[in-house]
């Protein structure tokens, strides 16, 4: 009985996605909350990486892009649930996913490089893609000589000259119109 029971934890990684238009202060607040939750649960952050703005596999909350953040940490049971609960409460977070990497990790033996757990402040360029895609959709951008041009009525030749266009239908059969004319004439 001379050996003390060593507490074994689990290693997890969580990737969360922020709105594409998130400001750096909000991103810092979300990562601060993540760090706080891990600390409160006597866990250890191992690695934090901001992957930047990327295209989503499918639209989430009407967004086609998102800012990805990767977090690797070690902790006891209940940490993941608490972390995910806190992420759900953040309006800036679109989606998140946690995966267990290892079981039976000795927390005391985990070494943490201080540089690896520093959250790099997000300095994202404003998104220009929306404006460009809107202009392309409307055909306002010259996409080169090979690109098909939208057809405009004034450019094209009308298919039917005015004289040959059939009169608009009034819903009556043509025979009924002729009868009306005959009755008026007699």
Rosetta blueprint (number, residue, H / E / L):
1 X L
2 X L
3 X L
4 X L
5 X L
6 X L
7 X L
8 X E
9 X E
10 X E
11 X E
12 X E
13 X E
14 X E
15 X E
16 X E
17 X E
18 X E
19 X E
20 X L
21 X L
22 X L
23 X L
24 X H
25 X H
26 X H
27 X H
28 X H
29 X H
30 X H
31 X H
32 X H
33 X H
34 X H
35 X H
36 X H
37 X H
38 X H
39 X H
40 X H
41 X L
42 X L
43 X L
44 X E
45 X E
46 X E
47 X E
48 X E
49 X E
50 X E
51 X E
52 X E
53 X E
54 X E
55 X E
56 X E
57 X E
58 X E
59 X E
60 X E
61 X L
62 X L
63 X E
64 X E
65 X E
66 X E
67 X E
68 X E
69 X E
70 X E
71 X E
72 X E
73 X E
74 X E
75 X E
76 X L
77 X L
78 X L
79 X H
80 X H
81 X H
82 X H
83 X H
84 X H
85 X H
86 X H
87 X H
88 X H
89 X H
90 X L
91 X L
92 X L
93 X E
94 X E
95 X E
96 X E
97 X E
98 X E
99 X E
100 X E
101 X E
102 X E
103 X E
104 X E
105 X E
106 X E
107 X H
108 X H
109 X H
110 X L
111 X L
112 X L
113 X L
114 X L
115 X L
116 X L
117 X L
118 X L
119 X L
120 X L
121 X L
122 X L
123 X L
124 X L
125 X L
126 X L
127 X L
128 X L
129 X H
130 X H
131 X H
132 X H
133 X H
134 X H
135 X H
136 X H
137 X H
138 X H
139 X L
140 X L
141 X L
142 X L
143 X L
144 X L
145 X L
146 X L
147 X L
148 X L
149 X L
150 X L
151 X L
152 X L
153 X L
154 X L
155 X L
156 X L
157 X L
158 X L
159 X L
160 X L
161 X L
162 X H
163 X H
164 X H
165 X L
166 X L
167 X L
168 X L
169 X L
170 X L
171 X L
172 X L
173 X L
174 X H
175 X H
176 X H
177 X H
178 X H
179 X H
180 X H
181 X H
182 X H
183 X H
184 X H
185 X H
186 X L
